[in-house]
């Protein structure tokens, strides 16, 4: 979607925002969910990401891909949400609230997808490994793009991917053969 780099200079930021939401909305939501593991929080983060994009559309650096830029904003927004008092309130209300009430068909089907064995294992990884594997496998970012999103070196990204794969292989082996 390199054409979006050119479109940043348009006089119609609303049209550009709609293009970005259509092209990347699902990926932004999926990444927010993979970080927080909470449906409602992923919804809020996705909305906040696109509000930030709308406000700062002309701050887009043309040396980064649009996808990398959006995923960086998503990560930073998710981290901010997790640090806020809002998280503590949501976590407590989630704990008190009974599961299964007011769930949409979309939420139920997404939960089935999210609960696949491999996805479940990925979500069990420590955050630094989980993020690396999701950016690589799901979002298909390059090492440089992942380093930019995560704010680390490419060597650190390679190390995190290596360790994530090792942990996933061990988890898979344990699930197939039972704990030893």
VMD Tcl script that builds the backbone (N, CA, C; Angstrom):
set m [mol new atoms 540]
animate dup $m
set s [atomselect $m all]
$s set {name element resname resid chain x y z} {
  {N N UNK 1 A 0.821 -1.192 0.000}
  {CA C UNK 1 A 0.000 0.000 0.000}
  {C C UNK 1 A 0.869 1.261 0.000}
  {N N UNK 2 A 1.876 1.285 -0.846}
  {CA C UNK 2 A 2.768 2.433 -0.922}
  {C C UNK 2 A 2.049 3.687 -1.401}
  {N N UNK 3 A 0.929 3.506 -2.099}
  {CA C UNK 3 A 0.183 4.675 -2.568}
  {C C UNK 3 A -0.254 5.550 -1.395}
  {N N UNK 4 A -0.401 4.959 -0.209}
  {CA C UNK 4 A -0.803 5.743 0.954}
  {C C UNK 4 A 0.268 6.754 1.333}
  {N N UNK 5 A 1.529 6.404 1.082}
  {CA C UNK 5 A 2.609 7.357 1.356}
  {C C UNK 5 A 2.395 8.624 0.531}
  {N N UNK 6 A 1.996 8.449 -0.712}
  {CA C UNK 6 A 1.738 9.586 -1.586}
  {C C UNK 6 A 0.478 10.331 -1.145}
  {N N UNK 7 A -0.528 9.567 -0.719}
  {CA C UNK 7 A -1.814 10.165 -0.359}
  {C C UNK 7 A -1.764 11.010 0.910}
  {N N UNK 8 A -0.716 10.862 1.728}
  {CA C UNK 8 A -0.625 11.640 2.968}
  {C C UNK 8 A -0.704 13.129 2.683}
  {N N UNK 9 A -0.313 13.519 1.491}
  {CA C UNK 9 A -0.321 14.934 1.151}
  {C C UNK 9 A -1.661 15.404 0.611}
  {N N UNK 10 A -2.671 14.567 0.678}
  {CA C UNK 10 A -3.995 14.934 0.190}
  {C C UNK 10 A -4.610 16.018 1.078}
  {N N UNK 11 A -5.585 16.699 0.527}
  {CA C UNK 11 A -6.304 17.716 1.282}
  {C C UNK 11 A -7.493 17.124 2.029}
  {N N UNK 12 A -7.707 15.807 1.881}
  {CA C UNK 12 A -8.854 15.160 2.502}
  {C C UNK 12 A -8.402 14.088 3.497}
  {N N UNK 13 A -8.034 14.508 4.727}
  {CA C UNK 13 A -7.549 13.526 5.701}
  {C C UNK 13 A -8.611 12.505 6.113}
  {N N UNK 14 A -9.907 12.885 6.015}
  {CA C UNK 14 A -10.972 11.938 6.362}
  {C C UNK 14 A -11.002 10.769 5.378}
  {N N UNK 15 A -10.846 11.069 4.101}
  {CA C UNK 15 A -10.839 10.008 3.091}
  {C C UNK 15 A -9.630 9.095 3.295}
  {N N UNK 16 A -8.490 9.685 3.609}
  {CA C UNK 16 A -7.291 8.893 3.855}
  {C C UNK 16 A -7.479 8.016 5.094}
  {N N UNK 17 A -8.078 8.570 6.134}
  {CA C UNK 17 A -8.327 7.793 7.345}
  {C C UNK 17 A -9.233 6.604 7.042}
  {N N UNK 18 A -10.271 6.820 6.248}
  {CA C UNK 18 A -11.158 5.714 5.868}
  {C C UNK 18 A -10.388 4.636 5.128}
  {N N UNK 19 A -9.484 5.049 4.228}
  {CA C UNK 19 A -8.644 4.086 3.494}
  {C C UNK 19 A -7.795 3.277 4.462}
  {N N UNK 20 A -7.180 3.971 5.414}
  {CA C UNK 20 A -6.315 3.298 6.389}
  {C C UNK 20 A -7.115 2.333 7.265}
  {N N UNK 21 A -8.293 2.756 7.693}
  {CA C UNK 21 A -9.127 1.905 8.540}
  {C C UNK 21 A -9.575 0.660 7.776}
  {N N UNK 22 A -9.917 0.833 6.519}
  {CA C UNK 22 A -10.337 -0.298 5.699}
  {C C UNK 22 A -9.168 -1.257 5.476}
  {N N UNK 23 A -8.015 -0.692 5.150}
  {CA C UNK 23 A -6.855 -1.516 4.818}
  {C C UNK 23 A -6.215 -2.170 6.044}
  {N N UNK 24 A -6.199 -1.464 7.171}
  {CA C UNK 24 A -5.428 -1.942 8.322}
  {C C UNK 24 A -6.219 -2.099 9.618}
  {N N UNK 25 A -7.488 -1.811 9.610}
  {CA C UNK 25 A -8.278 -1.865 10.842}
  {C C UNK 25 A -8.232 -3.214 11.538}
  {N N UNK 26 A -8.371 -4.277 10.769}
  {CA C UNK 26 A -8.360 -5.620 11.349}
  {C C UNK 26 A -6.986 -5.952 11.939}
  {N N UNK 27 A -5.927 -5.570 11.237}
  {CA C UNK 27 A -4.576 -5.847 11.741}
  {C C UNK 27 A -4.292 -5.058 13.017}
  {N N UNK 28 A -4.729 -3.818 13.068}
  {CA C UNK 28 A -4.552 -3.000 14.275}
  {C C UNK 28 A -5.296 -3.650 15.434}
  {N N UNK 29 A -6.540 -4.065 15.208}
  {CA C UNK 29 A -7.318 -4.698 16.273}
  {C C UNK 29 A -6.662 -6.007 16.726}
  {N N UNK 30 A -6.256 -6.833 15.780}
  {CA C UNK 30 A -5.624 -8.116 16.123}
  {C C UNK 30 A -4.360 -7.906 16.946}
  {N N UNK 31 A -3.567 -6.911 16.572}
  {CA C UNK 31 A -2.327 -6.648 17.308}
  {C C UNK 31 A -2.647 -6.127 18.712}
  {N N UNK 32 A -3.622 -5.248 18.808}
  {CA C UNK 32 A -4.031 -4.736 20.126}
  {C C UNK 32 A -4.528 -5.891 21.001}
  {N N UNK 33 A -5.303 -6.793 20.414}
  {CA C UNK 33 A -5.802 -7.941 21.171}
  {C C UNK 33 A -4.655 -8.852 21.599}
  {N N UNK 34 A -3.697 -9.053 20.717}
  {CA C UNK 34 A -2.584 -9.944 21.060}
  {C C UNK 34 A -1.749 -9.384 22.207}
  {N N UNK 35 A -1.713 -8.083 22.346}
  {CA C UNK 35 A -0.962 -7.459 23.435}
  {C C UNK 35 A -1.764 -7.505 24.739}
  {N N UNK 36 A -3.048 -7.173 24.662}
  {CA C UNK 36 A -3.866 -7.035 25.875}
  {C C UNK 36 A -4.624 -8.299 26.254}
  {N N UNK 37 A -4.986 -9.094 25.262}
  {CA C UNK 37 A -5.799 -10.292 25.437}
  {C C UNK 37 A -7.187 -9.960 25.995}
  {N N UNK 38 A -7.673 -8.783 25.662}
  {CA C UNK 38 A -9.008 -8.353 26.108}
  {C C UNK 38 A -9.749 -7.741 24.910}
  {N N UNK 39 A -10.942 -8.282 24.632}
  {CA C UNK 39 A -11.732 -7.831 23.483}
  {C C UNK 39 A -12.059 -6.339 23.568}
  {N N UNK 40 A -12.637 -5.937 24.696}
  {CA C UNK 40 A -13.072 -4.548 24.836}
  {C C UNK 40 A -11.903 -3.583 24.764}
  {N N UNK 41 A -10.805 -3.958 25.381}
  {CA C UNK 41 A -9.637 -3.087 25.370}
  {C C UNK 41 A -9.071 -2.977 23.947}
  {N N UNK 42 A -9.084 -4.075 23.202}
  {CA C UNK 42 A -8.617 -4.032 21.806}
  {C C UNK 42 A -9.495 -3.100 20.980}
  {N N UNK 43 A -10.807 -3.126 21.238}
  {CA C UNK 43 A -11.725 -2.202 20.556}
  {C C UNK 43 A -11.351 -0.750 20.868}
  {N N UNK 44 A -11.167 -0.462 22.161}
  {CA C UNK 44 A -10.836 0.904 22.583}
  {C C UNK 44 A -9.491 1.360 22.023}
  {N N UNK 45 A -8.519 0.470 22.052}
  {CA C UNK 45 A -7.182 0.809 21.554}
  {C C UNK 45 A -7.240 1.087 20.056}
  {N N UNK 46 A -7.947 0.240 19.316}
  {CA C UNK 46 A -8.063 0.435 17.862}
  {C C UNK 46 A -8.688 1.785 17.550}
  {N N UNK 47 A -9.737 2.112 18.275}
  {CA C UNK 47 A -10.389 3.403 18.070}
  {C C UNK 47 A -9.418 4.538 18.379}
  {N N UNK 48 A -8.697 4.423 19.474}
  {CA C UNK 48 A -7.731 5.456 19.873}
  {C C UNK 48 A -6.606 5.588 18.846}
  {N N UNK 49 A -6.156 4.469 18.296}
  {CA C UNK 49 A -5.094 4.502 17.282}
  {C C UNK 49 A -5.536 5.350 16.094}
  {N N UNK 50 A -6.742 5.116 15.602}
  {CA C UNK 50 A -7.184 5.846 14.421}
  {C C UNK 50 A -7.520 7.302 14.734}
  {N N UNK 51 A -7.883 7.604 15.964}
  {CA C UNK 51 A -8.041 9.011 16.369}
  {C C UNK 51 A -6.671 9.693 16.326}
  {N N UNK 52 A -5.656 9.020 16.855}
  {CA C UNK 52 A -4.290 9.572 16.829}
  {C C UNK 52 A -3.798 9.749 15.396}
  {N N UNK 53 A -4.088 8.765 14.556}
  {CA C UNK 53 A -3.671 8.844 13.150}
  {C C UNK 53 A -4.326 10.048 12.480}
  {N N UNK 54 A -5.622 10.241 12.730}
  {CA C UNK 54 A -6.337 11.366 12.132}
  {C C UNK 54 A -5.720 12.698 12.577}
  {N N UNK 55 A -5.399 12.794 13.863}
  {CA C UNK 55 A -4.822 14.037 14.388}
  {C C UNK 55 A -3.409 14.294 13.883}
  {N N UNK 56 A -2.664 13.224 13.591}
  {CA C UNK 56 A -1.241 13.368 13.251}
  {C C UNK 56 A -0.900 12.782 11.885}
  {N N UNK 57 A -1.873 12.789 10.974}
  {CA C UNK 57 A -1.676 12.168 9.664}
  {C C UNK 57 A -0.482 12.759 8.907}
  {N N UNK 58 A -0.243 14.044 9.103}
  {CA C UNK 58 A 0.859 14.682 8.373}
  {C C UNK 58 A 2.204 14.481 9.059}
  {N N UNK 59 A 2.211 13.809 10.205}
  {CA C UNK 59 A 3.468 13.491 10.892}
  {C C UNK 59 A 4.049 12.173 10.384}
  {N N UNK 60 A 3.333 11.512 9.475}
  {CA C UNK 60 A 3.806 10.234 8.951}
  {C C UNK 60 A 5.145 10.409 8.260}
  {N N UNK 61 A 6.136 9.608 8.714}
  {CA C UNK 61 A 7.467 9.631 8.092}
  {C C UNK 61 A 7.428 8.718 6.877}
  {N N UNK 62 A 7.775 9.241 5.765}
  {CA C UNK 62 A 7.700 8.457 4.543}
  {C C UNK 62 A 8.775 7.385 4.441}
  {N N UNK 63 A 9.719 7.371 5.391}
  {CA C UNK 63 A 10.760 6.345 5.341}
  {C C UNK 63 A 10.292 5.033 5.979}
  {N N UNK 64 A 9.182 5.053 6.689}
  {CA C UNK 64 A 8.619 3.837 7.282}
  {C C UNK 64 A 7.390 3.428 6.469}
  {N N UNK 65 A 7.032 2.148 6.544}
  {CA C UNK 65 A 5.814 1.732 5.859}
  {C C UNK 65 A 4.616 2.170 6.703}
  {N N UNK 66 A 3.488 2.313 6.064}
  {CA C UNK 66 A 2.266 2.706 6.759}
  {C C UNK 66 A 1.925 1.654 7.816}
  {N N UNK 67 A 2.084 0.387 7.457}
  {CA C UNK 67 A 1.783 -0.705 8.384}
  {C C UNK 67 A 2.662 -0.619 9.628}
  {N N UNK 68 A 3.951 -0.386 9.445}
  {CA C UNK 68 A 4.869 -0.266 10.580}
  {C C UNK 68 A 4.464 0.907 11.455}
  {N N UNK 69 A 4.122 2.025 10.841}
  {CA C UNK 69 A 3.710 3.215 11.569}
  {C C UNK 69 A 2.472 2.922 12.414}
  {N N UNK 70 A 1.467 2.292 11.803}
  {CA C UNK 70 A 0.229 1.981 12.514}
  {C C UNK 70 A 0.453 0.983 13.654}
  {N N UNK 71 A 1.266 -0.036 13.412}
  {CA C UNK 71 A 1.513 -1.028 14.454}
  {C C UNK 71 A 2.330 -0.437 15.602}
  {N N UNK 72 A 3.207 0.513 15.294}
  {CA C UNK 72 A 3.955 1.200 16.356}
  {C C UNK 72 A 3.003 2.015 17.222}
  {N N UNK 73 A 2.096 2.730 16.581}
  {CA C UNK 73 A 1.100 3.511 17.329}
  {C C UNK 73 A 0.230 2.569 18.160}
  {N N UNK 74 A -0.143 1.436 17.581}
  {CA C UNK 74 A -0.966 0.457 18.294}
  {C C UNK 74 A -0.246 -0.056 19.533}
  {N N UNK 75 A 1.000 -0.412 19.376}
  {CA C UNK 75 A 1.784 -0.934 20.507}
  {C C UNK 75 A 1.893 0.117 21.612}
  {N N UNK 76 A 2.254 1.329 21.239}
  {CA C UNK 76 A 2.412 2.389 22.239}
  {C C UNK 76 A 1.089 2.702 22.935}
  {N N UNK 77 A 0.007 2.701 22.190}
  {CA C UNK 77 A -1.302 2.962 22.773}
  {C C UNK 77 A -1.693 1.830 23.726}
  {N N UNK 78 A -1.431 0.596 23.327}
  {CA C UNK 78 A -1.739 -0.551 24.190}
  {C C UNK 78 A -0.942 -0.485 25.491}
  {N N UNK 79 A 0.313 -0.127 25.395}
  {CA C UNK 79 A 1.152 -0.002 26.592}
  {C C UNK 79 A 0.601 1.093 27.496}
  {N N UNK 80 A 0.209 2.221 26.909}
  {CA C UNK 80 A -0.382 3.306 27.703}
  {C C UNK 80 A -1.654 2.844 28.403}
  {N N UNK 81 A -2.509 2.099 27.690}
  {CA C UNK 81 A -3.752 1.595 28.273}
  {C C UNK 81 A -3.445 0.657 29.436}
  {N N UNK 82 A -2.453 -0.199 29.260}
  {CA C UNK 82 A -2.130 -1.169 30.303}
  {C C UNK 82 A -1.569 -0.497 31.557}
  {N N UNK 83 A -0.922 0.614 31.384}
  {CA C UNK 83 A -0.338 1.327 32.520}
  {C C UNK 83 A -1.370 2.162 33.274}
  {N N UNK 84 A -2.468 2.447 32.638}
  {CA C UNK 84 A -3.438 3.373 33.217}
  {C C UNK 84 A -4.298 2.718 34.283}
  {N N UNK 85 A -4.923 3.537 35.066}
  {CA C UNK 85 A -5.864 3.049 36.080}
  {C C UNK 85 A -7.048 2.362 35.407}
  {N N UNK 86 A -7.328 2.735 34.164}
  {CA C UNK 86 A -8.408 2.125 33.406}
  {C C UNK 86 A -8.245 0.609 33.370}
  {N N UNK 87 A -7.018 0.132 33.212}
  {CA C UNK 87 A -6.757 -1.299 33.142}
  {C C UNK 87 A -7.196 -1.985 34.428}
  {N N UNK 88 A -6.838 -1.414 35.556}
  {CA C UNK 88 A -7.203 -2.029 36.832}
  {C C UNK 88 A -8.720 -2.122 36.968}
  {N N UNK 89 A -9.439 -1.094 36.545}
  {CA C UNK 89 A -10.898 -1.112 36.626}
  {C C UNK 89 A -11.484 -2.175 35.696}
  {N N UNK 90 A -10.981 -2.235 34.464}
  {CA C UNK 90 A -11.488 -3.203 33.497}
  {C C UNK 90 A -11.187 -4.620 33.970}
  {N N UNK 91 A -9.985 -4.849 34.471}
  {CA C UNK 91 A -9.606 -6.177 34.933}
  {C C UNK 91 A -10.500 -6.621 36.079}
  {N N UNK 92 A -10.773 -5.742 37.013}
  {CA C UNK 92 A -11.632 -6.070 38.137}
  {C C UNK 92 A -13.051 -6.350 37.659}
  {N N UNK 93 A -13.560 -5.502 36.760}
  {CA C UNK 93 A -14.930 -5.722 36.289}
  {C C UNK 93 A -15.020 -6.989 35.455}
  {N N UNK 94 A -13.960 -7.331 34.714}
  {CA C UNK 94 A -13.944 -8.588 33.972}
  {C C UNK 94 A -14.016 -9.775 34.927}
  {N N UNK 95 A -13.314 -9.671 36.017}
  {CA C UNK 95 A -13.260 -10.749 36.995}
  {C C UNK 95 A -14.624 -10.925 37.654}
  {N N UNK 96 A -15.304 -9.818 37.927}
  {CA C UNK 96 A -16.598 -9.875 38.586}
  {C C UNK 96 A -17.728 -10.264 37.630}
  {N N UNK 97 A -17.567 -9.875 36.371}
  {CA C UNK 97 A -18.616 -10.100 35.378}
  {C C UNK 97 A -18.668 -11.565 34.965}
  {N N UNK 98 A -19.856 -12.081 34.790}
  {CA C UNK 98 A -19.994 -13.470 34.377}
  {C C UNK 98 A -19.750 -13.567 32.876}
  {N N UNK 99 A -18.958 -14.571 32.481}
  {CA C UNK 99 A -18.623 -14.770 31.074}
  {C C UNK 99 A -19.846 -15.254 30.295}
  {N N UNK 100 A -19.886 -14.912 29.026}
  {CA C UNK 100 A -20.897 -15.444 28.135}
  {C C UNK 100 A -22.105 -14.564 27.942}
  {N N UNK 101 A -22.290 -13.565 28.762}
  {CA C UNK 101 A -23.448 -12.694 28.615}
  {C C UNK 101 A -23.143 -11.616 27.581}
  {N N UNK 102 A -24.136 -11.272 26.787}
  {CA C UNK 102 A -24.045 -10.182 25.811}
  {C C UNK 102 A -22.898 -10.365 24.818}
  {N N UNK 103 A -22.629 -11.603 24.422}
  {CA C UNK 103 A -21.576 -11.833 23.434}
  {C C UNK 103 A -22.205 -11.897 22.053}
  {N N UNK 104 A -21.591 -11.231 21.098}
  {CA C UNK 104 A -22.113 -11.238 19.743}
  {C C UNK 104 A -21.641 -12.499 19.020}
  {N N UNK 105 A -22.279 -12.798 17.914}
  {CA C UNK 105 A -21.874 -13.932 17.085}
  {C C UNK 105 A -20.433 -13.725 16.619}
  {N N UNK 106 A -20.117 -12.485 16.274}
  {CA C UNK 106 A -18.753 -12.172 15.828}
  {C C UNK 106 A -17.749 -12.478 16.936}
  {N N UNK 107 A -18.053 -12.067 18.168}
  {CA C UNK 107 A -17.149 -12.331 19.286}
  {C C UNK 107 A -16.981 -13.834 19.495}
  {N N UNK 108 A -18.078 -14.585 19.404}
  {CA C UNK 108 A -17.991 -16.028 19.604}
  {C C UNK 108 A -17.133 -16.682 18.530}
  {N N UNK 109 A -17.304 -16.280 17.272}
  {CA C UNK 109 A -16.499 -16.884 16.212}
  {C C UNK 109 A -15.032 -16.462 16.317}
  {N N UNK 110 A -14.795 -15.227 16.716}
  {CA C UNK 110 A -13.411 -14.784 16.916}
  {C C UNK 110 A -12.768 -15.534 18.083}
  {N N UNK 111 A -13.539 -15.825 19.120}
  {CA C UNK 111 A -13.011 -16.570 20.251}
  {C C UNK 111 A -12.611 -17.984 19.839}
  {N N UNK 112 A -13.423 -18.605 18.992}
  {CA C UNK 112 A -13.073 -19.938 18.501}
  {C C UNK 112 A -11.755 -19.890 17.749}
  {N N UNK 113 A -11.600 -18.892 16.910}
  {CA C UNK 113 A -10.350 -18.738 16.164}
  {C C UNK 113 A -9.196 -18.471 17.128}
  {N N UNK 114 A -9.409 -17.575 18.086}
  {CA C UNK 114 A -8.357 -17.197 19.020}
  {C C UNK 114 A -7.973 -18.336 19.942}
  {N N UNK 115 A -8.848 -19.292 20.109}
  {CA C UNK 115 A -8.565 -20.374 21.037}
  {C C UNK 115 A -7.952 -21.592 20.369}
  {N N UNK 116 A -7.561 -21.460 19.128}
  {CA C UNK 116 A -6.869 -22.587 18.516}
  {C C UNK 116 A -5.625 -22.883 19.347}
  {N N UNK 117 A -5.195 -24.106 19.292}
  {CA C UNK 117 A -4.091 -24.534 20.161}
  {C C UNK 117 A -2.838 -23.678 19.989}
  {N N UNK 118 A -2.433 -23.421 18.766}
  {CA C UNK 118 A -1.207 -22.657 18.556}
  {C C UNK 118 A -1.372 -21.217 19.020}
  {N N UNK 119 A -2.523 -20.618 18.720}
  {CA C UNK 119 A -2.759 -19.233 19.138}
  {C C UNK 119 A -2.731 -19.144 20.654}
  {N N UNK 120 A -3.328 -20.120 21.305}
  {CA C UNK 120 A -3.327 -20.155 22.757}
  {C C UNK 120 A -1.897 -20.221 23.292}
  {N N UNK 121 A -1.072 -21.031 22.646}
  {CA C UNK 121 A 0.334 -21.129 23.079}
  {C C UNK 121 A 1.062 -19.797 22.870}
  {N N UNK 122 A 0.814 -19.153 21.753}
  {CA C UNK 122 A 1.459 -17.859 21.477}
  {C C UNK 122 A 1.057 -16.851 22.552}
  {N N UNK 123 A -0.210 -16.848 22.921}
  {CA C UNK 123 A -0.679 -15.901 23.927}
  {C C UNK 123 A -0.106 -16.188 25.313}
  {N N UNK 124 A 0.384 -17.395 25.530}
  {CA C UNK 124 A 1.003 -17.745 26.814}
  {C C UNK 124 A 2.465 -17.297 26.899}
  {N N UNK 125 A 3.049 -16.953 25.774}
  {CA C UNK 125 A 4.446 -16.520 25.778}
  {C C UNK 125 A 4.602 -15.215 26.554}
  {N N UNK 126 A 5.777 -14.987 27.123}
  {CA C UNK 126 A 6.039 -13.665 27.710}
  {C C UNK 126 A 5.862 -12.593 26.630}
  {N N UNK 127 A 5.455 -11.403 27.033}
  {CA C UNK 127 A 5.084 -10.331 26.097}
  {C C UNK 127 A 6.148 -10.075 25.033}
  {N N UNK 128 A 7.421 -10.017 25.415}
  {CA C UNK 128 A 8.449 -9.674 24.426}
  {C C UNK 128 A 8.570 -10.738 23.339}
  {N N UNK 129 A 8.352 -11.993 23.672}
  {CA C UNK 129 A 8.396 -13.055 22.668}
  {C C UNK 129 A 7.100 -13.102 21.871}
  {N N UNK 130 A 5.978 -12.900 22.563}
  {CA C UNK 130 A 4.668 -12.918 21.920}
  {C C UNK 130 A 4.595 -11.846 20.833}
  {N N UNK 131 A 5.037 -10.632 21.174}
  {CA C UNK 131 A 4.986 -9.535 20.199}
  {C C UNK 131 A 5.838 -9.850 18.977}
  {N N UNK 132 A 7.031 -10.360 19.207}
  {CA C UNK 132 A 7.930 -10.657 18.087}
  {C C UNK 132 A 7.332 -11.700 17.155}
  {N N UNK 133 A 6.798 -12.763 17.715}
  {CA C UNK 133 A 6.259 -13.834 16.878}
  {C C UNK 133 A 5.009 -13.371 16.141}
  {N N UNK 134 A 4.182 -12.550 16.763}
  {CA C UNK 134 A 2.965 -12.052 16.101}
  {C C UNK 134 A 3.314 -11.079 14.982}
  {N N UNK 135 A 4.256 -10.190 15.224}
  {CA C UNK 135 A 4.659 -9.247 14.169}
  {C C UNK 135 A 5.264 -9.993 12.984}
  {N N UNK 136 A 5.989 -11.058 13.269}
  {CA C UNK 136 A 6.636 -11.833 12.202}
  {C C UNK 136 A 5.630 -12.723 11.469}
  {N N UNK 137 A 4.938 -13.571 12.219}
  {CA C UNK 137 A 4.085 -14.578 11.606}
  {C C UNK 137 A 2.747 -14.032 11.118}
  {N N UNK 138 A 2.128 -13.174 11.913}
  {CA C UNK 138 A 0.800 -12.684 11.532}
  {C C UNK 138 A 0.871 -11.444 10.646}
  {N N UNK 139 A 1.696 -10.481 11.051}
  {CA C UNK 139 A 1.757 -9.224 10.305}
  {C C UNK 139 A 2.820 -9.229 9.214}
  {N N UNK 140 A 3.677 -10.244 9.210}
  {CA C UNK 140 A 4.696 -10.453 8.184}
  {C C UNK 140 A 5.605 -9.242 7.991}
  {N N UNK 141 A 6.042 -8.661 9.097}
  {CA C UNK 141 A 6.971 -7.536 9.026}
  {C C UNK 141 A 8.397 -8.052 8.856}
  {N N UNK 142 A 9.222 -7.218 8.261}
  {CA C UNK 142 A 10.641 -7.546 8.132}
  {C C UNK 142 A 11.313 -7.354 9.486}
  {N N UNK 143 A 12.544 -7.828 9.601}
  {CA C UNK 143 A 13.293 -7.665 10.857}
  {C C UNK 143 A 13.433 -6.176 11.196}
  {N N UNK 144 A 13.729 -5.365 10.180}
  {CA C UNK 144 A 13.894 -3.934 10.421}
  {C C UNK 144 A 12.584 -3.303 10.886}
  {N N UNK 145 A 11.484 -3.673 10.233}
  {CA C UNK 145 A 10.178 -3.124 10.623}
  {C C UNK 145 A 9.815 -3.545 12.048}
  {N N UNK 146 A 10.087 -4.812 12.386}
  {CA C UNK 146 A 9.790 -5.269 13.745}
  {C C UNK 146 A 10.644 -4.509 14.754}
  {N N UNK 147 A 11.909 -4.291 14.425}
  {CA C UNK 147 A 12.796 -3.538 15.319}
  {C C UNK 147 A 12.259 -2.122 15.518}
  {N N UNK 148 A 11.781 -1.504 14.455}
  {CA C UNK 148 A 11.209 -0.155 14.554}
  {C C UNK 148 A 9.969 -0.136 15.442}
  {N N UNK 149 A 9.072 -1.101 15.245}
  {CA C UNK 149 A 7.839 -1.153 16.034}
  {C C UNK 149 A 8.157 -1.380 17.512}
  {N N UNK 150 A 9.086 -2.291 17.783}
  {CA C UNK 150 A 9.393 -2.666 19.166}
  {C C UNK 150 A 10.395 -1.739 19.839}
  {N N UNK 151 A 11.071 -0.909 19.051}
  {CA C UNK 151 A 12.055 0.009 19.618}
  {C C UNK 151 A 13.311 -0.695 20.108}
  {N N UNK 152 A 13.707 -1.761 19.400}
  {CA C UNK 152 A 14.914 -2.519 19.740}
  {C C UNK 152 A 15.748 -2.723 18.479}
  {N N UNK 153 A 16.919 -3.348 18.626}
  {CA C UNK 153 A 17.768 -3.619 17.465}
  {C C UNK 153 A 17.263 -4.850 16.714}
  {N N UNK 154 A 17.727 -5.004 15.482}
  {CA C UNK 154 A 17.357 -6.186 14.703}
  {C C UNK 154 A 17.899 -7.451 15.362}
  {N N UNK 155 A 19.072 -7.362 15.960}
  {CA C UNK 155 A 19.639 -8.506 16.668}
  {C C UNK 155 A 18.750 -8.958 17.818}
  {N N UNK 156 A 18.183 -8.000 18.528}
  {CA C UNK 156 A 17.276 -8.323 19.628}
  {C C UNK 156 A 16.012 -8.992 19.095}
  {N N UNK 157 A 15.518 -8.514 17.957}
  {CA C UNK 157 A 14.333 -9.128 17.342}
  {C C UNK 157 A 14.642 -10.577 16.979}
  {N N UNK 158 A 15.799 -10.815 16.355}
  {CA C UNK 158 A 16.181 -12.185 15.968}
  {C C UNK 158 A 16.281 -13.079 17.196}
  {N N UNK 159 A 16.859 -12.562 18.264}
  {CA C UNK 159 A 16.984 -13.325 19.503}
  {C C UNK 159 A 15.613 -13.656 20.079}
  {N N UNK 160 A 14.719 -12.670 20.091}
  {CA C UNK 160 A 13.375 -12.898 20.630}
  {C C UNK 160 A 12.607 -13.924 19.801}
  {N N UNK 161 A 12.754 -13.850 18.473}
  {CA C UNK 161 A 12.095 -14.835 17.617}
  {C C UNK 161 A 12.642 -16.237 17.879}
  {N N UNK 162 A 13.938 -16.351 18.015}
  {CA C UNK 162 A 14.575 -17.640 18.292}
  {C C UNK 162 A 14.030 -18.226 19.594}
  {N N UNK 163 A 14.021 -17.417 20.650}
  {CA C UNK 163 A 13.541 -17.885 21.951}
  {C C UNK 163 A 12.040 -18.179 21.924}
  {N N UNK 164 A 11.275 -17.372 21.196}
  {CA C UNK 164 A 9.838 -17.615 21.072}
  {C C UNK 164 A 9.587 -18.962 20.395}
  {N N UNK 165 A 10.314 -19.227 19.334}
  {CA C UNK 165 A 10.146 -20.509 18.623}
  {C C UNK 165 A 10.530 -21.679 19.518}
  {N N UNK 166 A 11.604 -21.528 20.272}
  {CA C UNK 166 A 12.017 -22.589 21.200}
  {C C UNK 166 A 10.922 -22.863 22.227}
  {N N UNK 167 A 10.393 -21.802 22.807}
  {CA C UNK 167 A 9.347 -21.949 23.830}
  {C C UNK 167 A 8.093 -22.585 23.228}
  {N N UNK 168 A 7.723 -22.165 22.012}
  {CA C UNK 168 A 6.541 -22.744 21.370}
  {C C UNK 168 A 6.754 -24.227 21.073}
  {N N UNK 169 A 7.945 -24.593 20.615}
  {CA C UNK 169 A 8.246 -25.998 20.334}
  {C C UNK 169 A 8.149 -26.831 21.612}
  {N N UNK 170 A 8.655 -26.286 22.701}
  {CA C UNK 170 A 8.596 -26.988 23.984}
  {C C UNK 170 A 7.147 -27.128 24.458}
  {N N UNK 171 A 6.360 -26.061 24.313}
  {CA C UNK 171 A 4.949 -26.110 24.703}
  {C C UNK 171 A 4.191 -27.135 23.867}
  {N N UNK 172 A 4.469 -27.146 22.574}
  {CA C UNK 172 A 3.795 -28.080 21.668}
  {C C UNK 172 A 4.148 -29.511 22.037}
  {N N UNK 173 A 5.410 -29.750 22.305}
  {CA C UNK 173 A 5.854 -31.089 22.696}
  {C C UNK 173 A 5.165 -31.515 23.992}
  {N N UNK 174 A 5.079 -30.614 24.946}
  {CA C UNK 174 A 4.418 -30.932 26.221}
  {C C UNK 174 A 2.930 -31.203 26.025}
  {N N UNK 175 A 2.285 -30.462 25.125}
  {CA C UNK 175 A 0.857 -30.674 24.905}
  {C C UNK 175 A 0.595 -32.000 24.189}
  {N N UNK 176 A 1.539 -32.426 23.347}
  {CA C UNK 176 A 1.378 -33.688 22.615}
  {C C UNK 176 A 1.689 -34.895 23.494}
  {N N UNK 177 A 2.696 -34.751 24.351}
  {CA C UNK 177 A 3.160 -35.884 25.138}
  {C C UNK 177 A 2.842 -35.771 26.612}
  {N N UNK 178 A 2.182 -34.704 26.991}
  {CA C UNK 178 A 1.871 -34.488 28.406}
  {C C UNK 178 A 3.088 -34.021 29.156}
  {N N UNK 179 A 2.887 -33.415 30.314}
  {CA C UNK 179 A 4.028 -32.901 31.094}
  {C C UNK 179 A 4.906 -34.043 31.573}
  {N N UNK 180 A 6.220 -33.765 31.588}
  {CA C UNK 180 A 7.173 -34.805 32.012}
  {C C UNK 180 A 7.687 -34.527 33.383}
}
mol reanalyze $m
mol bondsrecalc $m
mol representation Tube
mol addrep $m
